[in-house]
Amino acid sequence: MKKRIILWALISSVGCIILILCASKWYLIKSRSEIKPSYRKELANLGNKAIASLDVPVGAILVYHDSIIGRGFNTVRRDHLAGGHAEINAISNALNKLGWDGFRNLDHEELMMYSTFEPCTMCMGAMEEYHIKHVIFIKSKPFSQWTISELKYLRYEWLKRKSVHDDLQDSLFRLYPGYKE
């Protein structure tokens, strides 16, 4: 009986680890999506702008009801900004064009991010933060790269610590005009 419990626990643990490592690859079992030729052309132009600035050649567009509302390409090296990824730049471009309220009032079910390369963890976080639920990319990252990324995420979760100084952030929130308790 004890051996069965240990075996079941081991199999469950291995299964959970496999699910965690494969979570970012669910698209492999879904159907592929076509990208309009005009969007592909725009993505290629944006990727070329990244090359011109000696950045990784990635372009991204944010589309709302078949209209491009945001464009971006990698500008990490050019602008010396860690967050200068194509997808984040496309979101920022849309926010600059529409304003905060205009962007927030969009029907976010109708937003679609198109990218030449599978978004990284940071860009996925930005898309989640700004309620962009749909993404189509052209080139996927190798499984080994995602495995390493998932392991880094698990390491981050394991090593992060919470401070006991909640009062500092609470006092900052109270100073913020948009804060609601």
TILUM-946173 format. One record per atom (N, C-alpha, C): x negated, y negated, z; chain; residue number from 1. Coordinates in pm, 1 decimal. Atoms other than C-alpha are relative to their C-alpha. Layout:
% TILUM-946173
X  Y  Z  A  NUM
...
This chain:
% TILUM-946173
-82.3  119.5  0.0  A  1
0.0  0.0  0.0  A  1
-87.2  -126.6  0.0  A  1
89.0  114.4  -9.3  A  2
-280.5  -242.8  92.2  A  2
-72.5  -23.2  -133.2  A  2
68.7  11.8  128.2  A  3
-462.2  -169.5  -236.0  A  3
92.3  -60.5  -105.1  A  3
-96.2  55.5  96.4  A  4
-146.2  -249.4  -434.2  A  4
17.1  -150.5  20.6  A  4
-15.2  142.7  -29.9  A  5
-108.9  -584.7  -260.1  A  5
-122.9  -76.2  -47.7  A  5
123.6  64.8  44.1  A  6
-472.8  -673.5  -325.5  A  6
-6.6  -4.6  -152.5  A  6
0.3  -5.2  145.7  A  7
-443.8  -562.9  -688.8  A  7
100.7  -99.9  -56.4  A  7
-101.4  94.2  44.6  A  8
-121.6  -762.1  -732.9  A  8
-49.3  -143.6  17.8  A  8
52.1  134.7  -25.7  A  9
-285.3  -1071.1  -576.9  A  9
-109.2  -35.3  -100.2  A  9
107.6  23.3  95.9  A  10
-590.3  -1034.2  -802.2  A  10
56.5  -25.4  -139.7  A  10
-60.9  16.5  132.6  A  11
-379.7  -994.8  -1117.4  A  11
74.1  -133.1  -7.9  A  11
-71.8  127.9  -3.4  A  12
-161.2  -1290.5  -1016.5  A  12
-96.4  -117.3  -7.8  A  12
99.3  107.6  0.5  A  13
-467.2  -1506.7  -951.7  A  13
-61.6  -17.5  -137.9  A  13
57.8  5.7  134.2  A  14
-624.1  -1420.4  -1286.0  A  14
102.2  -56.4  -98.0  A  14
-105.9  51.1  86.6  A  15
-291.6  -1484.6  -1458.5  A  15
19.0  -150.0  16.2  A  15
-14.2  144.2  -25.5  A  16
-260.5  -1826.6  -1293.7  A  16
-116.6  -77.7  -59.9  A  16
118.0  66.7  56.4  A  17
-614.5  -1920.4  -1394.4  A  17
10.8  -6.0  -151.9  A  17
-16.6  -2.1  145.9  A  18
-544.7  -1817.1  -1754.1  A  18
106.0  -100.6  -42.8  A  18
-104.4  97.4  32.9  A  19
-222.4  -2021.1  -1758.1  A  19
-50.8  -142.9  12.9  A  19
54.3  134.2  -19.8  A  20
-402.8  -2325.5  -1620.9  A  20
-95.8  -34.4  -113.4  A  20
97.1  26.3  105.5  A  21
-682.8  -2293.2  -1875.1  A  21
64.3  -12.0  -137.3  A  21
-65.5  1.3  130.5  A  22
-439.6  -2241.5  -2162.9  A  22
112.8  -102.0  -9.2  A  22
-113.8  92.1  -2.4  A  23
-184.7  -2505.5  -2061.2  A  23
-6.3  -104.1  -110.6  A  23
11.6  104.4  102.1  A  24
-319.9  -2758.7  -2310.3  A  24
2.2  56.8  -141.5  A  24
0.1  -62.0  132.9  A  25
-295.4  -2512.5  -2599.4  A  25
137.2  54.9  -40.4  A  25
-133.8  -50.2  34.4  A  26
83.5  -2451.2  -2608.9  A  26
35.8  -32.1  -143.7  A  26
-32.4  37.2  137.5  A  27
94.3  -2626.7  -2946.6  A  27
-33.3  111.2  -98.5  A  27
39.0  -107.8  91.1  A  28
-65.6  -2317.6  -3098.1  A  28
115.4  94.1  -30.8  A  28
-113.4  -90.5  24.8  A  29
261.3  -2124.1  -3062.9  A  29
119.3  -75.0  -58.9  A  29
-106.8  78.8  60.3  A  30
476.0  -2409.7  -3198.1  A  30
-30.5  -18.4  -148.4  A  30
21.9  23.4  142.3  A  31
524.1  -2496.1  -3562.1  A  31
-83.3  -126.8  -20.3  A  31
80.4  117.1  33.3  A  32
297.1  -2748.4  -3729.9  A  32
90.4  -109.0  -55.7  A  32
-78.1  113.9  47.2  A  33
420.9  -3096.4  -3820.8  A  33
-72.2  -69.8  -114.2  A  33
53.9  79.7  110.1  A  34
371.8  -3292.0  -4140.2  A  34
-12.4  -144.9  45.6  A  34
16.1  142.7  -24.5  A  35
244.8  -3648.4  -4123.3  A  35
18.2  -71.3  -133.7  A  35
-24.7  76.2  122.3  A  36
369.2  -3899.5  -4379.8  A  36
-132.2  -45.7  -61.4  A  36
122.9  46.8  65.6  A  37
104.6  -3992.3  -4638.8  A  37
-40.4  -141.3  42.4  A  37
34.1  137.7  -40.8  A  38
127.4  -4361.4  -4537.1  A  38
-62.1  -1.7  140.3  A  38
58.9  -9.1  -133.9  A  39
53.5  -4266.7  -4173.7  A  39
-140.6  58.5  -6.9  A  39
133.4  -59.8  15.2  A  40
-238.2  -4045.0  -4279.9  A  40
-99.0  -102.8  -53.4  A  40
86.4  103.9  55.9  A  41
-379.1  -4332.5  -4485.0  A  41
-37.8  -101.8  107.7  A  41
27.3  95.0  -108.1  A  42
-347.4  -4570.0  -4188.8  A  42
-96.1  60.7  101.8  A  42
89.9  -67.5  -95.0  A  43
-513.7  -4315.5  -3957.7  A  43
-142.1  7.6  -56.2  A  43
132.6  -5.7  63.0  A  44
-799.9  -4273.8  -4205.9  A  44
-66.8  -137.4  3.2  A  44
54.8  136.4  -5.1  A  45
-845.7  -4652.9  -4225.6  A  45
-48.6  -33.3  140.7  A  45
38.3  27.4  -138.2  A  46
-854.7  -4677.4  -3846.7  A  46
-123.6  80.6  39.7  A  46
118.0  -81.7  -26.6  A  47
-1101.9  -4388.4  -3822.9  A  47
-125.1  -59.1  -62.9  A  47
113.7  65.1  67.2  A  48
-1324.1  -4568.5  -4072.0  A  48
-44.4  -125.5  74.1  A  48
36.8  116.6  -80.6  A  49
-1312.8  -4882.8  -3855.7  A  49
-83.2  44.2  120.4  A  49
79.2  -52.5  -112.3  A  50
-1439.9  -4671.6  -3566.1  A  50
-141.4  32.9  -46.2  A  50
132.5  -32.8  54.3  A  51
-1725.4  -4544.5  -3783.1  A  51
-81.7  -127.4  -19.2  A  51
70.0  126.6  24.0  A  52
-1812.9  -4902.5  -3878.2  A  52
-55.0  -59.2  129.4  A  52
48.6  51.7  -129.0  A  53
-1850.0  -4983.2  -3507.8  A  53
-86.2  102.8  73.4  A  53
85.8  -106.2  -52.8  A  54
-2063.0  -4668.7  -3454.4  A  54
66.3  80.4  112.6  A  54
-74.5  -79.1  -97.7  A  55
-1788.8  -4508.2  -3244.7  A  55
43.3  132.1  -61.8  A  55
-53.7  -127.6  46.9  A  56
-1646.0  -4158.2  -3267.5  A  56
118.9  -31.1  -91.2  A  56
-102.3  37.9  98.1  A  57
-1419.3  -4169.1  -3576.6  A  57
138.7  56.1  31.9  A  57
-136.4  -38.0  -34.9  A  58
-1075.1  -4142.5  -3421.6  A  58
89.2  -121.3  -19.6  A  58
-100.7  103.6  17.6  A  59
-772.1  -4345.3  -3524.1  A  59
131.8  48.6  56.7  A  59
-130.4  -35.0  -55.0  A  60
-427.0  -4356.2  -3366.8  A  60
100.5  -109.3  -33.9  A  60
-108.7  94.8  19.9  A  61
-92.7  -4517.6  -3440.6  A  61
115.8  39.4  90.6  A  61
-119.7  -22.0  -80.1  A  62
213.1  -4556.6  -3222.4  A  62
117.7  -41.9  -86.3  A  62
-110.6  21.1  92.8  A  63
533.7  -4526.7  -3422.8  A  63
132.1  -0.6  77.3  A  63
-133.7  10.6  -57.3  A  64
885.6  -4632.9  -3326.4  A  64
98.6  -13.6  -114.9  A  64
-99.4  1.7  109.8  A  65
1175.2  -4555.2  -3562.6  A  65
-67.9  -21.9  -135.7  A  65
71.6  4.3  127.5  A  66
934.5  -4504.4  -3854.7  A  66
-78.6  -128.7  -24.8  A  66
81.7  120.6  13.6  A  67
759.4  -4838.4  -3793.0  A  67
-121.3  9.8  91.6  A  67
121.5  0.3  -81.9  A  68
402.2  -4863.7  -3671.8  A  68
4.4  -123.5  89.3  A  68
-4.1  112.1  -94.3  A  69
413.2  -5074.9  -3357.0  A  69
-133.9  -18.7  71.3  A  69
130.7  11.0  -62.6  A  70
58.2  -5008.0  -3237.8  A  70
-104.7  75.0  -80.1  A  70
112.2  -60.8  72.2  A  71
-275.4  -4932.8  -3402.3  A  71
-122.2  -2.7  90.1  A  71
121.3  -1.6  -79.2  A  72
-599.9  -4828.8  -3244.7  A  72
-105.2  91.4  -60.2  A  72
112.7  -85.8  36.0  A  73
-940.7  -4683.2  -3310.4  A  73
-99.3  -8.0  113.9  A  73
96.8  -2.9  -109.7  A  74
-1227.4  -4592.6  -3082.2  A  74
-88.9  -123.6  -3.1  A  74
82.1  120.9  -13.5  A  75
-1410.1  -4901.3  -2953.8  A  75
-85.9  7.5  126.0  A  75
77.2  -16.5  -123.5  A  76
-1602.2  -4758.0  -2659.2  A  76
-136.4  -66.1  -13.2  A  76
135.0  56.0  18.7  A  77
-1945.1  -4847.6  -2795.9  A  77
4.2  -147.1  -38.4  A  77
-7.7  138.2  47.4  A  78
-1841.3  -5166.3  -2970.8  A  78
31.4  -97.4  113.9  A  78
-46.8  91.3  -104.7  A  79
-1664.6  -5320.9  -2670.6  A  79
-54.1  32.8  138.4  A  79
54.2  -43.1  -129.9  A  80
-1848.3  -5136.4  -2392.2  A  80
110.9  20.1  103.4  A  80
-114.0  -28.3  -87.5  A  81
-1515.0  -5025.9  -2245.1  A  81
22.6  149.9  5.8  A  81
-21.5  -144.0  -16.7  A  82
-1473.3  -4677.7  -2103.7  A  82
136.2  42.4  -53.8  A  82
-134.9  -33.4  45.6  A  83
-1104.5  -4689.2  -2194.4  A  83
26.5  -36.2  -144.3  A  83
-18.4  42.3  138.1  A  84
-1162.3  -4794.5  -2555.3  A  84
28.2  114.3  -95.8  A  84
-36.1  -111.9  87.5  A  85
-1011.1  -4478.4  -2700.1  A  85
113.1  -42.4  -93.3  A  85
-96.5  36.9  104.0  A  86
-793.1  -4493.0  -3011.1  A  86
142.9  -3.2  53.2  A  86
-137.7  -7.6  -48.9  A  87
-472.5  -4386.5  -2835.1  A  87
29.8  -112.1  100.0  A  87
-18.7  107.4  -98.8  A  88
-517.4  -4632.8  -2547.9  A  88
2.1  -135.5  -71.2  A  88
-1.1  124.4  77.1  A  89
-599.2  -4908.7  -2796.5  A  89
131.0  -17.1  -77.0  A  89
-129.1  7.7  70.0  A  90
-281.5  -4824.6  -2992.8  A  90
110.9  -41.5  97.6  A  90
-98.5  39.0  -102.2  A  91
-74.1  -4850.3  -2672.7  A  91
-18.7  -147.3  35.8  A  91
28.7  139.6  -34.0  A  92
-245.7  -5178.7  -2582.5  A  92
44.3  -94.4  -111.6  A  92
-41.0  80.4  114.2  A  93
-183.1  -5313.6  -2932.3  A  93
152.3  -17.1  -1.7  A  93
-146.8  7.1  -5.3  A  94
188.7  -5229.7  -2902.2  A  94
45.7  -90.2  114.7  A  94
-35.2  84.9  -114.3  A  95
205.3  -5392.2  -2557.6  A  95
-26.5  -147.6  -31.3  A  95
31.4  138.3  37.4  A  96
36.9  -5707.7  -2694.4  A  96
102.5  -55.5  -98.6  A  96
-97.5  43.8  100.3  A  97
279.4  -5723.6  -2988.9  A  97
138.5  -21.2  60.0  A  97
-138.3  -0.4  -47.3  A  98
601.2  -5647.6  -2802.1  A  98
18.9  -67.2  135.4  A  98
-11.4  48.8  -137.2  A  99
523.8  -5778.6  -2455.8  A  99
42.2  114.1  91.6  A  99
-29.9  -105.9  -97.5  A  100
573.3  -5579.9  -2138.0  A  100
147.4  38.6  -3.6  A  100
-143.3  -30.7  -2.6  A  101
953.8  -5610.2  -2133.1  A  101
46.5  61.0  -131.5  A  101
-38.0  -56.2  129.5  A  102
988.5  -5545.4  -2505.7  A  102
-39.6  146.0  -12.2  A  102
45.6  -139.0  6.2  A  103
783.2  -5226.5  -2478.6  A  103
81.2  86.9  95.5  A  103
-72.4  -77.2  -101.4  A  104
958.8  -5111.7  -2161.9  A  104
144.0  28.2  -43.3  A  104
-139.5  -14.8  40.5  A  105
1302.3  -5160.4  -2322.9  A  105
19.5  87.7  -123.8  A  105
-12.9  -92.1  113.2  A  106
1225.9  -4931.5  -2618.9  A  106
61.3  132.0  46.0  A  106
-45.7  -136.5  -27.2  A  107
1396.8  -4593.1  -2638.1  A  107
-123.6  89.7  -13.9  A  107
128.4  -71.2  2.4  A  108
1086.1  -4393.9  -2543.0  A  108
10.0  140.4  -57.9  A  108
-16.3  -128.4  69.8  A  109
1233.7  -4074.3  -2685.1  A  109
-32.9  -14.7  -149.2  A  109
26.4  27.3  141.2  A  110
1177.5  -4239.1  -3024.5  A  110
-144.7  -39.5  -27.5  A  110
141.6  32.7  18.4  A  111
808.1  -4315.1  -2967.5  A  111
-77.4  125.2  -40.0  A  111
84.4  -111.5  44.1  A  112
554.4  -4094.6  -3145.1  A  112
-142.1  -51.8  -16.7  A  112
141.7  32.7  15.2  A  113
178.0  -4112.6  -3108.6  A  113
-58.2  94.8  -104.4  A  113
72.1  -77.9  99.7  A  114
-18.7  -3996.2  -3411.9  A  114
-148.1  -28.0  20.3  A  114
143.6  16.5  -17.8  A  115
-391.1  -3936.7  -3377.3  A  115
-74.3  94.0  -93.2  A  115
80.6  -86.4  85.6  A  116
-665.6  -3797.4  -3593.2  A  116
-61.8  115.0  79.0  A  116
66.4  -100.1  -83.6  A  117
-800.9  -3597.5  -3297.7  A  117
83.4  22.0  125.2  A  117
-78.4  -34.3  -118.5  A  118
-638.4  -3419.9  -3005.4  A  118
-39.0  -90.5  117.1  A  118
31.0  95.0  -107.6  A  119
-611.2  -3672.7  -2720.9  A  119
-69.2  64.8  119.6  A  119
71.3  -45.4  -119.2  A  120
-841.6  -3639.6  -2423.0  A  120
90.4  -15.3  123.0  A  120
-75.4  6.3  -124.9  A  121
-725.8  -3618.9  -2062.1  A  121
37.3  -143.6  35.3  A  121
-27.8  140.1  -31.3  A  122
-753.1  -3996.3  -2014.9  A  122
112.7  -53.1  -87.5  A  122
-103.0  48.1  91.5  A  123
-541.2  -4067.3  -2322.5  A  123
134.4  66.3  28.9  A  123
-124.3  -66.7  -39.7  A  124
-285.1  -3806.5  -2217.6  A  124
59.6  -68.6  121.9  A  124
-47.5  70.9  -118.5  A  125
-263.5  -3984.6  -1882.8  A  125
62.6  -133.1  -36.3  A  125
-56.1  128.4  43.9  A  126
-206.3  -4318.7  -2056.4  A  126
134.2  20.8  -68.2  A  126
-127.2  -26.8  66.9  A  127
65.1  -4167.6  -2274.1  A  127
108.2  35.6  102.5  A  127
-97.1  -33.5  -104.6  A  128
232.8  -4023.1  -1967.7  A  128
39.5  -125.0  77.8  A  128
-26.4  122.7  -76.2  A  129
202.4  -4353.8  -1780.5  A  129
96.1  -92.7  -74.4  A  129
-83.9  88.3  80.1  A  130
370.9  -4539.8  -2067.0  A  130
116.6  75.2  -66.6  A  130
-118.1  -79.4  39.8  A  131
633.9  -4267.6  -2124.4  A  131
2.4  31.5  -149.4  A  131
10.0  -43.3  139.5  A  132
510.2  -4160.1  -2467.8  A  132
-6.9  152.1  4.3  A  132
-13.0  -144.2  -20.3  A  133
627.1  -3801.1  -2475.4  A  133
-39.9  82.5  -121.5  A  133
22.4  -75.1  123.3  A  134
563.5  -3706.4  -2836.5  A  134
-133.4  -39.6  -62.6  A  134
129.8  24.8  62.6  A  135
223.4  -3670.9  -2999.6  A  135
-22.8  103.5  -109.2  A  135
41.4  -88.7  108.8  A  136
104.4  -3525.2  -3327.5  A  136
-144.3  -37.6  -31.7  A  136
139.9  27.1  32.1  A  137
-265.9  -3489.6  -3396.9  A  137
-42.6  87.7  -115.1  A  137
46.8  -69.3  120.2  A  138
-461.3  -3374.1  -3698.9  A  138
-100.1  110.0  34.8  A  138
106.5  -96.3  -32.5  A  139
-767.0  -3199.9  -3554.2  A  139
5.7  32.0  148.5  A  139
-1.6  -39.8  -141.0  A  140
-753.8  -2999.2  -3233.6  A  140
-142.4  16.5  51.4  A  140
130.0  -19.7  -64.3  A  141
-1037.1  -2977.7  -2987.7  A  141
-25.2  149.0  14.3  A  141
30.1  -142.7  -17.7  A  142
-1217.4  -2645.9  -2957.4  A  142
45.7  47.9  137.5  A  142
-47.4  -57.5  -125.8  A  143
-1086.3  -2415.1  -2686.4  A  143
-104.8  -14.8  110.0  A  143
106.2  11.6  -100.9  A  144
-1422.6  -2426.7  -2511.9  A  144
-2.8  -139.8  60.9  A  144
-0.1  136.4  -52.0  A  145
-1400.0  -2805.6  -2479.1  A  145
116.2  -19.2  97.9  A  145
-114.0  12.4  -91.3  A  146
-1052.5  -2781.3  -2321.7  A  146
-21.9  81.9  126.7  A  146
29.3  -80.0  -119.2  A  147
-1168.1  -2505.4  -2088.6  A  147
-88.7  -78.9  95.3  A  147
89.7  81.5  -82.6  A  148
-1448.6  -2728.1  -1964.3  A  148
76.9  -115.6  62.2  A  148
-79.7  111.4  -49.9  A  149
-1206.1  -3018.4  -1931.3  A  149
92.4  43.9  113.9  A  149
-89.5  -51.6  -104.5  A  150
-960.3  -2808.8  -1729.0  A  150
-78.2  33.6  127.0  A  150
82.4  -31.0  -116.9  A  151
-1238.1  -2688.9  -1501.4  A  151
-45.3  -127.9  70.4  A  151
36.5  128.4  -60.7  A  152
-1350.9  -3048.6  -1448.2  A  152
117.5  -58.8  76.5  A  152
-119.4  48.6  -69.0  A  153
-993.3  -3140.3  -1358.9  A  153
20.6  74.0  131.7  A  153
-12.7  -78.1  -124.2  A  154
-977.4  -2856.9  -1104.9  A  154
-105.0  -43.2  101.7  A  154
105.5  47.7  -89.6  A  155
-1310.4  -2975.2  -961.5  A  155
38.3  -134.6  60.2  A  155
-44.5  131.2  -48.4  A  156
-1173.7  -3329.2  -936.6  A  156
104.7  17.2  110.4  A  156
-106.2  -22.1  -98.7  A  157
-864.7  -3204.5  -752.7  A  157
-57.6  55.7  129.8  A  157
60.6  -61.2  -118.6  A  158
-1079.6  -3000.8  -516.1  A  158
-81.0  -101.6  80.7  A  158
92.0  91.5  -67.6  A  159
-1322.2  -3283.8  -438.1  A  159
62.4  -132.9  43.2  A  159
-56.3  129.5  -35.9  A  160
-1086.7  -3580.9  -412.1  A  160
42.9  -1.6  146.6  A  160
-36.3  18.1  -140.3  A  161
-1016.9  -3716.2  -65.5  A  161
83.8  -125.3  13.4  A  161
-82.7  116.0  -29.4  A  162
-758.3  -3956.1  70.6  A  162
-55.2  -69.4  122.8  A  162
45.9  80.5  -111.8  A  163
-864.5  -4236.9  297.8  A  163
111.4  -12.6  104.2  A  163
-99.0  20.9  -106.5  A  164
-692.0  -4307.0  628.2  A  164
49.5  -144.7  1.1  A  164
-29.4  143.4  -2.5  A  165
-662.5  -4678.1  539.3  A  165
116.7  -37.6  -90.8  A  165
-118.9  31.1  79.7  A  166
-309.8  -4688.6  392.5  A  166
38.1  -147.0  8.3  A  166
-42.0  137.6  -23.7  A  167
-260.1  -5035.6  536.3  A  167
-57.0  -96.7  -103.4  A  167
59.7  88.8  99.8  A  168
-495.0  -5194.8  280.2  A  168
87.8  -5.2  -124.7  A  168
-82.2  0.1  121.7  A  169
-292.7  -5084.5  -21.9  A  169
140.0  -51.5  29.6  A  169
-132.8  50.3  -35.7  A  170
34.0  -5153.2  157.8  A  170
1.4  -152.2  4.6  A  170
5.3  146.2  -6.6  A  171
-75.7  -5512.6  224.8  A  171
-12.4  -60.5  -139.7  A  171
11.0  48.0  138.0  A  172
-171.4  -5554.1  -142.7  A  172
134.4  11.5  -72.2  A  172
-132.5  -16.2  61.4  A  173
164.9  -5414.9  -255.5  A  173
94.1  -111.1  44.9  A  173
-90.2  103.7  -51.9  A  174
347.6  -5663.0  -29.7  A  174
-29.0  -137.2  -61.3  A  174
35.6  126.3  63.3  A  175
160.4  -5949.8  -197.9  A  175
43.0  -5.9  -146.8  A  175
-34.6  -8.8  141.0  A  176
261.8  -5832.3  -543.8  A  176
146.3  -41.8  -21.2  A  176
-136.4  51.2  17.6  A  177
569.8  -6022.3  -672.7  A  177
101.0  105.3  -46.5  A  177
-92.4  -100.7  52.1  A  178
719.5  -5716.3  -843.8  A  178
21.3  119.3  90.4  A  178
-8.1  -115.1  -91.1  A  179
692.5  -5487.2  -543.5  A  179
138.2  12.1  60.8  A  179
-129.9  -29.4  -60.2  A  180
1012.4  -5323.6  -426.1  A  180
-19.4  113.0  100.6  A  180
13.9  -103.7  -104.0  A  181
1021.3  -5130.5  -99.3  A  181
106.0  104.6  -13.3  A  181
